Amino acid sequence: MNPYDVIVIGAGQAGIAMGYYLKQAGLSFLLVDNHQRIGDSWRKRYNSLVLFTPRKYSSLPGLLMSGSPEGFPTKDEIADYLEEYTSHFHLPVQLETFVKKIKKSENLFEIETTRGTLKAEQVVVASGAFQKPFIPPVIGEEERMPFQLHSSSYLAPNQLSEGAVLVVGGGNSGAQIAVELAADREVTLAVNHPFKFLPLRFLSKSIFSWLEWAGLLYAGIDTKKGEWFRRQSDPIFGKELKNLLKKDKVTLKPKVVCLKGMEATFEDGSTVSFPNIVWSTGFVPSYEWIQIQEAIDLAGKPIHQRGISPVKGMYFIGLPWQYQRGSALICGVGRDAAYLLFPIVEMKKRR
Protein backbone atom coordinates (compact mmCIF):
# COMPACT_ATOMS: atom_id res chain seq x y z
CA MET A 1 0.00 0.00 0.00
CA ASN A 2 1.34 3.42 -0.98
CA PRO A 3 1.93 5.87 1.89
CA TYR A 4 -0.60 8.61 2.43
CA ASP A 5 0.31 12.18 1.64
CA VAL A 6 -0.82 13.11 5.17
CA ILE A 7 -2.03 11.30 8.25
CA VAL A 8 -3.87 13.37 10.85
CA ILE A 9 -3.69 11.94 14.36
CA GLY A 10 -6.92 12.88 16.10
CA ALA A 11 -10.38 13.46 14.62
CA GLY A 12 -11.70 16.07 17.01
CA GLN A 13 -12.43 19.63 15.93
CA ALA A 14 -8.78 20.35 15.09
CA GLY A 15 -8.28 17.17 13.09
CA ILE A 16 -11.41 17.47 11.00
CA ALA A 17 -10.77 21.17 10.33
CA MET A 18 -7.39 20.10 8.96
CA GLY A 19 -9.13 17.34 7.02
CA TYR A 20 -11.45 19.89 5.39
CA TYR A 21 -8.51 21.79 3.90
CA LEU A 22 -6.60 18.65 2.91
CA LYS A 23 -9.73 17.54 1.03
CA GLN A 24 -9.93 20.88 -0.78
CA ALA A 25 -6.30 20.45 -1.85
CA GLY A 26 -6.94 16.97 -3.23
CA LEU A 27 -4.35 15.24 -1.06
CA SER A 28 -4.57 11.61 0.01
CA PHE A 29 -5.03 11.58 3.77
CA LEU A 30 -6.54 9.73 6.70
CA LEU A 31 -7.86 10.91 10.06
CA VAL A 32 -7.02 8.44 12.83
CA ASP A 33 -8.86 8.51 16.16
CA ASN A 34 -9.25 6.16 19.13
CA HIS A 35 -12.92 6.93 19.84
CA GLN A 36 -15.91 4.90 18.63
CA ARG A 37 -17.65 7.90 17.08
CA ILE A 38 -16.68 11.35 15.87
CA GLY A 39 -17.50 13.78 18.67
CA ASP A 40 -17.11 11.29 21.52
CA SER A 41 -14.59 13.48 23.33
CA TRP A 42 -17.48 15.96 23.73
CA ARG A 43 -20.17 13.36 24.44
CA LYS A 44 -18.17 12.02 27.37
CA ARG A 45 -17.94 15.35 29.16
CA TYR A 46 -20.28 16.27 32.02
CA ASN A 47 -23.97 16.14 31.18
CA SER A 48 -24.85 19.77 31.90
CA LEU A 49 -22.02 21.28 29.84
CA VAL A 50 -23.10 24.21 27.68
CA LEU A 51 -20.51 26.11 25.65
CA PHE A 52 -19.86 29.77 26.36
CA THR A 53 -19.28 30.41 22.64
CA PRO A 54 -22.53 30.92 20.69
CA ARG A 55 -23.24 28.75 17.66
CA LYS A 56 -21.87 31.29 15.20
CA TYR A 57 -18.53 30.94 17.01
CA SER A 58 -18.84 27.16 17.31
CA SER A 59 -18.67 26.27 13.63
CA LEU A 60 -15.86 24.98 11.43
CA PRO A 61 -15.05 26.19 7.90
CA GLY A 62 -17.66 25.50 5.25
CA LEU A 63 -20.60 24.39 7.40
CA LEU A 64 -22.52 26.42 9.98
CA MET A 65 -24.11 24.79 12.99
CA SER A 66 -27.89 24.55 12.79
CA GLY A 67 -29.95 26.49 15.30
CA SER A 68 -29.96 30.09 16.44
CA PRO A 69 -26.54 31.66 15.71
CA GLU A 70 -26.67 33.55 19.01
CA GLY A 71 -27.72 30.54 21.11
CA PHE A 72 -25.27 28.51 23.16
CA PRO A 73 -24.91 24.86 22.08
CA THR A 74 -24.78 21.88 24.44
CA LYS A 75 -21.85 19.48 24.37
CA ASP A 76 -24.02 16.88 22.59
CA GLU A 77 -24.91 19.40 19.88
CA ILE A 78 -21.21 19.97 19.29
CA ALA A 79 -20.55 16.23 19.15
CA ASP A 80 -23.33 15.67 16.62
CA TYR A 81 -22.20 18.68 14.58
CA LEU A 82 -18.64 17.32 14.32
CA GLU A 83 -20.03 13.96 13.19
CA GLU A 84 -22.27 15.66 10.64
CA TYR A 85 -19.34 17.77 9.41
CA THR A 86 -17.16 14.72 8.80
CA SER A 87 -19.96 13.00 6.90
CA HIS A 88 -20.92 16.12 4.94
CA PHE A 89 -17.42 16.56 3.52
CA HIS A 90 -16.76 12.80 3.20
CA LEU A 91 -13.60 12.99 5.27
CA PRO A 92 -11.77 9.64 5.49
CA VAL A 93 -11.65 8.50 9.11
CA GLN A 94 -10.36 5.37 10.82
CA LEU A 95 -11.93 5.14 14.29
CA GLU A 96 -11.17 2.89 17.26
CA THR A 97 -7.49 3.17 16.39
CA PHE A 98 -5.08 4.02 19.18
CA VAL A 99 -1.69 5.42 18.15
CA LYS A 100 1.03 3.71 20.16
CA LYS A 101 4.13 5.18 18.57
CA ILE A 102 5.25 7.48 15.80
CA LYS A 103 8.74 7.57 14.36
CA LYS A 104 10.41 8.82 11.21
CA SER A 105 12.37 6.59 8.89
CA GLU A 106 14.18 8.48 6.13
CA ASN A 107 11.43 10.51 4.42
CA LEU A 108 8.42 8.63 5.78
CA PHE A 109 6.56 8.73 9.06
CA GLU A 110 5.60 5.37 10.52
CA ILE A 111 2.57 5.44 12.80
CA GLU A 112 2.24 2.27 14.87
CA THR A 113 -1.37 1.71 15.93
CA THR A 114 -3.53 -0.96 17.49
CA ARG A 115 -4.69 -1.76 13.96
CA GLY A 116 -1.32 -2.00 12.27
CA THR A 117 1.31 0.43 11.00
CA LEU A 118 0.41 3.34 8.76
CA LYS A 119 2.86 5.32 6.64
CA ALA A 120 2.70 8.91 5.45
CA GLU A 121 4.91 11.53 3.88
CA GLN A 122 3.62 14.13 6.35
CA VAL A 123 1.80 14.00 9.68
CA VAL A 124 -0.41 16.43 11.59
CA VAL A 125 -0.74 15.85 15.32
CA ALA A 126 -4.26 16.91 16.33
CA SER A 127 -4.53 14.93 19.54
CA GLY A 128 -5.96 17.87 21.45
CA ALA A 129 -5.02 20.19 24.26
CA PHE A 130 -6.61 18.00 26.94
CA GLN A 131 -4.63 14.80 27.27
CA LYS A 132 -3.57 13.50 30.69
CA PRO A 133 -5.68 14.64 33.69
CA PHE A 134 -3.56 16.43 36.30
CA ILE A 135 -4.06 16.15 40.07
CA PRO A 136 -1.58 18.15 42.18
CA PRO A 137 0.76 16.11 44.42
CA VAL A 138 -0.92 17.11 47.70
CA ILE A 139 -2.60 13.80 48.59
CA GLY A 140 -1.24 11.91 51.59
CA GLU A 141 -1.51 8.18 52.17
CA GLU A 142 -4.45 7.46 54.45
CA GLU A 143 -6.89 4.57 54.73
CA ARG A 144 -9.98 6.76 54.88
CA MET A 145 -10.14 9.13 51.93
CA PRO A 146 -12.96 11.19 50.40
CA PHE A 147 -14.65 10.11 47.19
CA GLN A 148 -12.73 11.96 44.51
CA LEU A 149 -12.54 12.22 40.75
CA HIS A 150 -11.08 14.50 38.10
CA SER A 151 -13.41 16.84 36.25
CA SER A 152 -12.73 14.86 33.05
CA SER A 153 -14.53 11.91 34.69
CA TYR A 154 -17.33 13.98 36.24
CA LEU A 155 -20.73 13.54 34.57
CA ALA A 156 -23.43 14.45 37.10
CA PRO A 157 -23.97 15.10 40.84
CA ASN A 158 -25.28 11.56 41.45
CA GLN A 159 -21.76 10.20 40.95
CA LEU A 160 -20.73 11.71 44.28
CA SER A 161 -21.35 10.48 47.81
CA GLU A 162 -23.79 12.38 49.99
CA GLY A 163 -22.60 15.51 51.72
CA ALA A 164 -20.40 18.50 51.03
CA VAL A 165 -17.96 18.72 48.13
CA LEU A 166 -14.69 20.50 47.53
CA VAL A 167 -14.09 21.59 43.95
CA VAL A 168 -10.42 22.34 43.33
CA GLY A 169 -9.63 24.62 40.40
CA GLY A 170 -10.92 27.97 39.23
CA GLY A 171 -11.35 27.54 35.50
CA ASN A 172 -14.65 27.51 33.64
CA SER A 173 -15.18 23.77 34.15
CA GLY A 174 -14.61 24.06 37.90
CA ALA A 175 -16.95 27.05 38.06
CA GLN A 176 -19.74 25.28 36.13
CA ILE A 177 -19.41 22.10 38.19
CA ALA A 178 -19.46 24.09 41.45
CA VAL A 179 -22.62 25.90 40.34
CA GLU A 180 -24.36 22.64 39.45
CA LEU A 181 -23.43 20.95 42.73
CA ALA A 182 -24.45 23.99 44.80
CA ALA A 183 -28.10 23.35 43.90
CA ASP A 184 -28.50 20.81 46.70
CA ARG A 185 -25.29 20.53 48.73
CA GLU A 186 -22.58 22.59 50.41
CA VAL A 187 -19.83 23.49 47.97
CA THR A 188 -16.38 24.89 48.62
CA LEU A 189 -14.29 26.10 45.70
CA ALA A 190 -10.50 26.29 46.10
CA VAL A 191 -8.58 28.49 43.67
CA ASN A 192 -5.05 29.84 43.41
CA HIS A 193 -5.87 33.13 41.69
CA PRO A 194 -8.55 35.84 41.85
CA PHE A 195 -11.58 35.45 39.61
CA LYS A 196 -12.19 37.64 36.60
CA PHE A 197 -15.80 37.40 35.43
CA LEU A 198 -17.07 38.24 31.95
CA PRO A 199 -20.75 38.22 30.97
CA LEU A 200 -21.84 35.91 28.17
CA ARG A 201 -23.54 38.92 26.59
CA PHE A 202 -22.98 42.66 26.75
CA LEU A 203 -25.46 45.12 25.22
CA SER A 204 -27.32 42.12 23.72
CA LYS A 205 -24.23 40.90 21.85
CA SER A 206 -22.04 37.90 22.65
CA ILE A 207 -18.84 38.78 24.50
CA PHE A 208 -17.03 36.93 21.71
CA SER A 209 -18.49 39.39 19.21
CA TRP A 210 -16.94 42.19 21.26
CA LEU A 211 -13.60 40.37 21.49
CA GLU A 212 -13.60 40.00 17.72
CA TRP A 213 -14.63 43.64 17.26
CA ALA A 214 -11.74 44.72 19.49
CA GLY A 215 -9.33 42.68 17.41
CA LEU A 216 -8.43 40.40 20.31
CA LEU A 217 -10.06 37.04 19.57
CA TYR A 218 -7.84 36.17 16.61
CA ALA A 219 -4.88 38.44 17.36
CA GLY A 220 -1.64 36.54 16.82
CA ILE A 221 0.94 36.13 19.56
CA ASP A 222 3.39 38.10 17.40
CA THR A 223 1.16 41.20 17.59
CA LYS A 224 0.89 43.72 20.43
CA LYS A 225 -2.79 42.93 20.99
CA GLY A 226 -2.17 39.19 20.97
CA GLU A 227 0.82 39.48 23.29
CA TRP A 228 -1.24 41.54 25.77
CA PHE A 229 -4.26 39.22 25.56
CA ARG A 230 -2.14 36.15 26.18
CA ARG A 231 -0.84 37.63 29.44
CA GLN A 232 -4.37 37.98 30.83
CA SER A 233 -5.77 35.25 33.06
CA ASP A 234 -8.67 33.30 31.57
CA PRO A 235 -12.01 34.75 32.69
CA ILE A 236 -15.03 32.89 34.04
CA PHE A 237 -17.85 33.34 31.54
CA GLY A 238 -21.33 33.99 32.91
CA LYS A 239 -22.58 35.32 36.23
CA GLU A 240 -23.94 32.19 37.96
CA LEU A 241 -20.90 31.56 40.15
CA LYS A 242 -20.49 35.26 40.93
CA ASN A 243 -24.08 35.39 42.20
CA LEU A 244 -23.65 32.25 44.33
CA LEU A 245 -20.48 33.66 45.90
CA LYS A 246 -22.32 36.88 46.79
CA LYS A 247 -25.10 34.87 48.43
CA ASP A 248 -22.60 32.63 50.28
CA LYS A 249 -24.02 29.60 48.46
CA VAL A 250 -20.47 28.67 47.47
CA THR A 251 -17.56 29.10 49.88
CA LEU A 252 -14.30 30.34 48.41
CA LYS A 253 -10.97 29.06 49.70
CA PRO A 254 -7.36 29.54 48.59
CA LYS A 255 -5.14 26.85 47.10
CA VAL A 256 -5.16 23.33 48.59
CA VAL A 257 -1.69 22.51 49.95
CA CYS A 258 -2.37 19.15 51.61
CA LEU A 259 -5.01 16.43 51.72
CA LYS A 260 -4.67 14.08 54.65
CA GLY A 261 -7.49 11.61 54.96
CA MET A 262 -10.70 13.59 54.47
CA GLU A 263 -9.14 16.83 55.74
CA ALA A 264 -7.99 19.45 53.26
CA THR A 265 -5.50 22.11 54.34
CA PHE A 266 -5.55 25.40 52.47
CA GLU A 267 -2.83 27.97 51.81
CA ASP A 268 -4.18 30.22 54.57
CA GLY A 269 -3.68 27.44 57.14
CA SER A 270 -7.36 26.60 57.54
CA THR A 271 -8.57 23.00 57.39
CA VAL A 272 -11.94 21.52 56.42
CA SER A 273 -13.10 17.90 56.05
CA PHE A 274 -14.93 16.81 52.90
CA PRO A 275 -16.56 13.52 51.87
CA ASN A 276 -16.19 14.48 48.17
CA ILE A 277 -13.56 16.18 46.03
CA VAL A 278 -13.70 17.11 42.34
CA TRP A 279 -10.28 17.99 40.91
CA SER A 280 -10.82 20.52 38.15
CA THR A 281 -7.09 21.06 37.88
CA GLY A 282 -6.51 20.75 34.18
CA PHE A 283 -4.32 18.53 32.09
CA VAL A 284 -0.68 17.98 31.25
CA PRO A 285 0.79 17.11 27.85
CA SER A 286 1.24 13.46 26.95
CA TYR A 287 3.43 13.08 23.87
CA GLU A 288 5.61 10.16 24.95
CA TRP A 289 4.43 8.27 21.88
CA ILE A 290 6.17 10.72 19.55
CA GLN A 291 9.62 9.15 19.32
CA ILE A 292 11.25 11.70 17.05
CA GLN A 293 14.11 13.98 18.07
CA GLU A 294 13.39 17.73 18.04
CA ALA A 295 9.61 17.16 18.11
CA ILE A 296 9.08 17.54 21.87
CA ASP A 297 10.95 19.71 24.39
CA LEU A 298 12.26 18.72 27.83
CA ALA A 299 9.01 19.85 29.44
CA GLY A 300 7.08 17.42 27.24
CA LYS A 301 5.54 20.11 25.02
CA PRO A 302 5.59 20.27 21.22
CA ILE A 303 8.33 22.37 19.63
CA HIS A 304 6.74 24.41 16.89
CA GLN A 305 6.44 27.80 15.22
CA ARG A 306 2.78 28.47 14.59
CA GLY A 307 2.17 24.73 14.40
CA ILE A 308 5.12 23.94 12.14
CA SER A 309 7.58 21.53 13.75
CA PRO A 310 11.35 21.65 13.15
CA VAL A 311 10.88 18.01 12.11
CA LYS A 312 10.36 18.21 8.36
CA GLY A 313 6.82 17.18 7.45
CA MET A 314 5.41 17.31 11.01
CA TYR A 315 2.78 19.77 12.21
CA PHE A 316 0.66 20.40 15.30
CA ILE A 317 -2.84 21.83 15.52
CA GLY A 318 -5.36 22.56 18.28
CA LEU A 319 -2.82 23.69 20.89
CA PRO A 320 -3.76 26.48 23.35
CA TRP A 321 -2.41 29.73 21.96
CA GLN A 322 -0.83 27.91 19.04
CA TYR A 323 -1.06 31.31 17.38
CA GLN A 324 -4.16 33.06 18.76
CA ARG A 325 -6.73 32.77 21.56
CA GLY A 326 -9.05 30.75 19.37
CA SER A 327 -6.43 28.14 18.43
CA ALA A 328 -7.84 25.57 20.88
CA LEU A 329 -11.46 26.66 20.30
CA ILE A 330 -13.78 25.64 17.50
CA CYS A 331 -14.04 29.25 16.37
CA GLY A 332 -10.33 29.62 15.67
CA VAL A 333 -8.91 26.22 14.81
CA GLY A 334 -9.95 26.53 11.17
CA ARG A 335 -7.66 29.54 10.76
CA ASP A 336 -4.70 27.51 11.93
CA ALA A 337 -5.65 24.64 9.63
CA ALA A 338 -5.77 27.02 6.64
CA TYR A 339 -2.33 28.36 7.59
CA LEU A 340 -0.80 24.86 7.81
CA LEU A 341 -2.20 23.80 4.44
CA PHE A 342 0.29 25.97 2.53
CA PRO A 343 3.52 24.34 3.85
CA ILE A 344 1.90 20.90 3.55
CA VAL A 345 1.04 21.48 -0.14
CA GLU A 346 4.43 23.05 -0.83
CA MET A 347 6.25 20.08 0.61
CA LYS A 348 4.11 17.73 -1.47
CA LYS A 349 5.07 19.65 -4.60
CA ARG A 350 8.77 19.29 -3.82
CA ARG A 351 8.60 15.49 -3.45
N, C-alpha and C positions, 0 to 999 in steps of 0.2 A: 504493500500500500504506500502510495506517495505521501510525503509529509504534507501537512497543512501549511498554508501560508501563515496562518495565525491560530494559536489556541488561546482562548480566554479562560482563565481559571476563576470561576465564580459567575453565577448567573443571577445575581441580585440586580439592583437598579444600575449599578456601575457597569457590570458585565454586559447587560442587554443594551445599555446605551452605546457601549463600544460596538456591540454586535450590529446595531442599526447602521452605524457608519461603515463598518467593514462590508456589510451587505450592499450599501450604496456604491462602494468602490469595486464590487465584483470580486472580492478576494475569497479564497477558500478558507473557511474557518470553522471552529467548533467551540461552543460554550460548554464547559464542564462544571458540574455542580453536584454536591453530595446530598442535596435534599431530594425528597420524593416528588415535589411539585415546585414549579416556579412560584415564588412568593412565600414559601414556607418560613423563611427567616422572619417575615412579618406576622404570619399566622400564629407562630409560636410565642409571640410576645403577649404581655398581660392583656386580659380580655377587654378592659375598659379603655385601652389606649386610643386616643384621638390625636391626630397630628396637629401641630400648631401652625403648619403652613396650609393655607387654603388650597383648594383643588387646582387653581390656575398656577400655583407654585409647586404642585405635586405631580407634574406631568413631564414625560420624557419627550425628546424630539420626535415630531411627526404624528403624534397621537395624543389629543387632549383627554383627560379623564372625563367621564360622563358625570352629570350632576351639576349643581350650582357652582360656578367658578369661585364664588366667595365663601362657599361652605367648607367646613373642615372635615376631611375624610377620616374614617376609622381605619385601623390597621388591616382589617379584612378587606376593605375596599382597595387599599393599596396593593395587597397581595393579589387580589383578583385582577386588578388593572395590569400589574406586571405580567401575569399569565396571559391576559388578553393581548398585551403588547407583543409578546414573544410569538404568539400564534398569528397575529395580524401581519407581522412582517416576515413570517416563515423563517425565524431564526433557528439555525441548527443547534440543538441542545442535547447533551448526554447527561441525564440525571442519575442519581444514586451512584455517583462515581466520586470516591474520595481520593484526593491527590496525596500520595505518600511521600513523593520525592521529585524534585526537579533538578536536572543537571544539564550542562552544556557539553556536547561532544563535537569538536570542530565547529561547523557552522549550523548545527542543528540542536534544538532543545529536545531533551528526552523527558517526558512527564510520566513517571511511574504511578499508576493508579490501581485501585482495587479491581479494575476491569481490564488490566493489561497496560502496556506502554504505548503512549502516543508520541508522535514526533511532529515538530513544527519548526519552520524557519524563524518565526518570531513568537513571542509570548506576552500576553497582557495579564498581570496579576490583579484580579478584581475580587479578592477574597474578603473585602470589607474592612471597615474600621473597627468593628466590634468582634474580637476574636476569642481571647482567653479571659474569662471573668477574673477580676482582681478583688481579693479580700485582704486588707492590710494585716501585717503580722503582729496583731495585738491580742490574739486569742491564747490564753493559757491552757494547760492540760488539767482538766477537772472531770470528775465522773458525771456530775450533774450540770448539764449545759442547757441553754435555751434552745427552742426550735429556731433554726436559722436557715436562710437561703439567700442566694444572690438574686438581684432584681431580674437577671436574665432567666431565672427559673420561676419567678413569681407570675402567677396567672390571675388569682382572685383571693379575696380575704379568707375564704373557707379553707385555704391551704394551711393557715396558721392555727396554732393552739389558741384556746381561749385566753383572754386577758390582754394586758398592755403590750405595745410593740415599740421597739426602737428602730427607726429607719436611719441608716447611716449613709450620708451623702446628699449634697445639696444641688444636684443637677435637676433637669426637668423630669427625669424618670422618678427620682426620689421624691420630688415635690408632688407629682401626680399620684404616686402610690400612697404617700402620707395623707393626702386629701381623701382618697378613697377609703383608707382604713379608719380615718377619723370620724366616719359616719356613725360607727357604733362601738368604738373602743378608744382607750387612752393612747395617744400617739406622741412620742418624743422624736424629734428630728435633730440629728447631730451633724453639724457642718463645720468646715474649717475656713470658711470665708463669708463675708457679709453677702446678703442677698441683694440682687439688683432685679427689680421686677419691670417687665414691659407688658403693656396691654396687648391682647390679640388684635384689637382694632383701635384706631385713633381717628376721630372725626369721620367715622363710618367706613374708613378704609383699613385694610389689613396692614399691620405693622411692617410686613414684608414689602408691601407696596411703597411705604415710606422709605424703607431701607434702600430699595432699588432707586427711588426718586433721588435720594441723597447721594447716590453713587457708591454706596457701601457694600451692598449685597454681593456684587460680583467684582469688587475692586481687587486687583491682584496684589500679592504680597510685595511686589516690586514697585508699588505706587505708595504715595504718602497716605492716601486714604486707607488703603489695604493694610499698610504697616500699622497705622493707628488702631484700626478696627481689630486687628489680630491681638493687640495688647490688652483689649478689654475682656473682662471676665464674661462668661456666657450668662445671659439673663435668664430668669424664670419667666416663661410666657404665661399670661393669664393672671387673674387676681384671686383665684380660689384660696391658695395657700396664704396669701397676704391677709385675706379676710379672717381666716381661721386663726392665724397668729394674733391678730388684733383682739379676737374674742377669747383668747387663751384656750382654744379648742385643740391646738397643737402646741406642745412645749418645745422651745428651742434650746439646744445645748451646743457647747463647742465640741471640738474634735474628740473622738474616742481614743484614749491612749492605752487602755488595758481592758480586757474582758477576762474575768476570773470567775468561773462558774457562771451563775446567772447575773453577776454584778458587773456593770460597766462603770469604768472610771473615766471621767472626762478631763479635758485639759485644764479646767479651772479647779480641779481637785475634788469635785463633787462625785458621788457614786449613787447609782440607782440600779435596782434589780429589774430584769425584764424576762418574761417567759418566751418572748419572740423577738427576733432580730431580722431585719431585711437589709442586706448589704447592697446599697445602690452606689457602689464605689468604682464603677467603670470597668475598663478592660485594659489589658496589656497586649502588645503585639505578639504574634506567634508565627514566626517565619522560619522555624528550624528546618522545615522541609525544603527550603530553597538552598541547595548545596552548590552555590556558585560564588566564587570569590568576587568581591566588590559589589555584590548585590545588597548586602545587609551590613549595617554598621555594628559597632561593639555593643551598643545599647539594644540591639535587636530590631532596629527600625530600617525601613527601606532607604537606600541611598538613591536619590533622584533629583533631577532638576525639572520641575513642572511635570513630573510623571515619567520623565525619560531617564532610564537607568544608565550608568556608565558601562554596564554590560550590553554589548551591541545586540540589538534585537529584543531587549527586555523593557517592559513598561509597567507602570503601576497606575491604577485609577481607583477613585473612591476614598482616598485618604483625607482625613481632616486637614483643612487648609493646604491641600495639595497645591493650589494656586490662589483660591479665593474662598470666602466663607461658605459658599454653596457647594464646594467640592465634594463633601460627604453627604449632601442633601440631594433629594431628587431634582430640585429646581436648578442645581448648578452642575451636576455631574455630566450632563450632555455637552456642556461647553468644553470640559476637559477632554471628553471623548473626541469631539471635533478637532481639538488641537493635536491630539495624539495621532489622528488619522494621517496627517501629512508626513511625519517621519516614517510611519509604517509603510505607506505607499511608496515613498522615495526609496526606502531600503529594498522593497520588492523590485523596483525598476532596476536597481543596480545589480541584482543577482543574475 
